[in-house]
Amino acid sequence: MAKLFENTYRAIGAGVVLALILFLIGDRDLDHVFWAFLFRWLHVISGILWVGLLWYFNLVQIPIMSKIPAELKPAVGRYIAPEALFWFRWAAVSTMVTGLILSALNGYGHQAMMLQEGVRMIGIGMWLGLIMAFNVWFVIWPNQKKVLGLVPADDAAKAKAARIAMLTSRANFALSFPLLYCMVAQQNGITL
């Protein structure tokens, strides 16, 4: 059993196998309801990874970096941050894609994006998510590439890039609260 959980990908595989077992013993009609459920499940998993990493960066990594001894900081920049940022970026994409598919399957995608009555709350959440995903790919990641030395930058440019990435990450952190509110509110009949 220990061998199963020593490897991240084996643990993911175990989780997927358990989910498949539940699928096989449960209601298996591959109808519209199933596909909407499947994309909601994938959307939630992706969102947990994305927002979880966003909260990790803002509640753990950013605040603790000033306390890490200078000789240890390169390990964070070389090993931890690039891996976390990889998962962070692609979780943002996966969350957006599965969310947009889900909204289309449920027939409210266009109306929500236009902030129409009845789906305005989820529409606001969708717009917040799109803004956050834009920030991840077009502000945070390009600046983090400078900070991590993946693209050439002098020390002044790296310092500026670090500040921009941090402030944009903090903005996304703040936006995650109303985003999650909108998602839960719409599901529970709270509207604008």
C-alpha positions in Angstrom: 0.0 0.0 0.0 2.9 2.4 0.8 4.3 1.9 -2.7 0.9 3.2 -4.1 1.1 6.4 -2.2 4.8 7.1 -2.5 4.4 8.1 -6.1 2.1 11.1 -6.9 1.0 9.7 -10.3 0.1 6.3 -8.7 -2.0 8.1 -6.1 -3.8 10.0 -8.8 -4.3 6.8 -10.7 -5.7 5.2 -7.6 -8.1 8.1 -7.1 -9.2 7.9 -10.8 -9.7 4.1 -10.5 -11.9 4.5 -7.4 -13.9 7.2 -9.2 -14.4 4.8 -12.2 -15.5 2.0 -9.9 -18.1 4.4 -8.4 -19.1 5.3 -12.0 -19.5 1.6 -13.0 -21.6 0.7 -10.0 -23.7 3.8 -10.2 -26.2 5.2 -12.7 -24.4 5.0 -16.1 -26.8 6.6 -18.6 -24.5 8.5 -20.9 -27.2 11.2 -21.4 -27.0 15.0 -21.1 -27.2 14.8 -17.3 -24.1 12.6 -17.1 -22.1 14.8 -19.4 -23.1 17.9 -17.4 -22.1 16.1 -14.2 -18.8 14.9 -15.7 -17.8 18.4 -16.7 -18.9 19.9 -13.4 -16.7 17.3 -11.6 -13.7 18.0 -13.8 -14.4 21.8 -13.3 -14.4 21.4 -9.6 -11.2 19.3 -9.6 -9.5 21.8 -11.8 -10.7 24.7 -9.7 -9.5 23.1 -6.5 -6.1 22.7 -8.0 -6.0 26.3 -9.4 -7.4 28.1 -6.4 -5.5 25.8 -4.0 -2.2 26.8 -5.6 -3.3 30.5 -5.7 -4.0 30.3 -2.0 -0.7 28.4 -1.4 1.3 31.1 -3.2 -0.5 33.9 -1.3 -0.8 32.4 2.2 2.4 30.3 2.3 5.1 30.9 -0.3 5.0 34.7 -0.7 4.9 35.5 3.0 7.6 33.0 3.9 10.1 33.9 1.2 11.4 36.9 3.3 12.1 34.5 6.2 14.0 31.9 4.1 17.8 32.2 4.4 19.4 33.6 1.2 21.4 30.4 0.5 18.1 28.4 0.5 16.0 30.7 -1.8 17.5 29.4 -5.0 16.0 25.9 -4.2 12.5 27.5 -4.2 13.1 29.3 -7.4 14.7 26.4 -9.2 12.5 23.5 -8.0 9.3 24.4 -6.2 8.1 27.5 -8.0 8.5 26.2 -11.6 6.6 23.0 -10.8 3.9 24.8 -8.8 3.5 27.4 -11.6 3.2 24.7 -14.2 0.3 23.1 -12.4 -1.1 26.6 -11.6 -1.1 27.7 -15.3 -2.7 24.5 -16.7 -5.2 24.2 -13.9 -6.4 27.7 -14.9 -6.8 26.5 -18.5 -8.6 23.4 -17.4 -10.9 25.3 -15.1 -11.9 27.7 -17.8 -12.4 25.1 -20.5 -14.4 22.7 -18.3 -16.4 25.7 -17.0 -17.3 27.0 -20.4 -18.2 23.5 -21.6 -20.4 23.0 -18.5 -22.1 26.4 -19.1 -22.8 25.4 -22.7 -24.1 21.9 -21.7 -26.5 23.5 -19.2 -27.7 26.0 -21.8 -26.7 29.2 -20.0 -23.2 30.0 -21.4 -24.1 32.9 -23.7 -26.7 34.4 -21.3 -24.3 34.2 -18.4 -21.5 35.9 -20.3 -24.0 38.7 -21.2 -25.0 38.9 -17.5 -28.6 38.3 -18.2 -31.2 38.0 -15.4 -31.4 34.6 -13.8 -27.8 33.7 -14.6 -26.1 37.0 -13.8 -24.5 35.6 -10.6 -22.7 32.8 -12.4 -21.9 35.2 -15.3 -20.1 37.5 -12.9 -18.2 34.4 -11.6 -17.3 33.4 -15.1 -16.0 36.9 -16.0 -14.0 36.9 -12.8 -12.5 33.5 -13.7 -11.6 34.7 -17.2 -9.9 37.8 -15.8 -8.0 35.6 -13.3 -6.9 33.2 -16.1 -5.8 36.1 -18.2 -3.8 37.4 -15.3 -2.1 34.0 -14.8 -1.1 33.6 -18.5 -0.4 37.2 -19.6 0.8 38.9 -16.4 2.0 36.5 -13.7 3.6 33.9 -15.9 5.6 36.3 -18.2 6.9 38.1 -15.1 7.7 34.9 -13.2 9.7 33.7 -16.2 12.0 36.7 -15.6 12.1 36.1 -11.8 13.0 32.4 -12.3 15.7 33.1 -14.9 13.8 31.4 -17.7 14.1 34.5 -19.8 17.0 37.0 -19.6 16.5 39.9 -17.2 18.9 42.0 -15.1 18.4 42.3 -11.3 16.3 45.5 -11.6 14.0 43.9 -14.2 13.7 40.8 -12.0 12.8 42.8 -8.9 10.1 44.8 -10.9 8.8 41.5 -12.4 8.6 39.9 -9.0 6.5 42.8 -7.7 4.2 42.8 -10.6 3.7 39.0 -10.4 3.1 39.3 -6.6 0.6 42.1 -6.9 -1.3 40.4 -9.7 -1.3 37.2 -7.7 -2.8 39.1 -4.8 -5.4 40.6 -7.1 -6.4 37.1 -8.2 -6.4 36.0 -4.6 -8.8 38.7 -3.7 -11.0 37.9 -6.8 -11.1 34.3 -5.8 -13.5 35.1 -2.9 -16.2 36.7 -5.0 -15.7 34.1 -7.8 -16.4 31.3 -5.3 -19.3 33.2 -3.8 -20.8 33.6 -7.3 -20.4 29.9 -8.1 -22.0 28.7 -4.8 -24.7 31.4 -4.8 -25.9 30.5 -8.3 -26.1 26.8 -7.3 -28.2 27.7 -4.3 -30.6 30.1 -6.0 -29.1 33.4 -4.9 -29.4 35.8 -7.7 -28.7 39.4 -8.6 
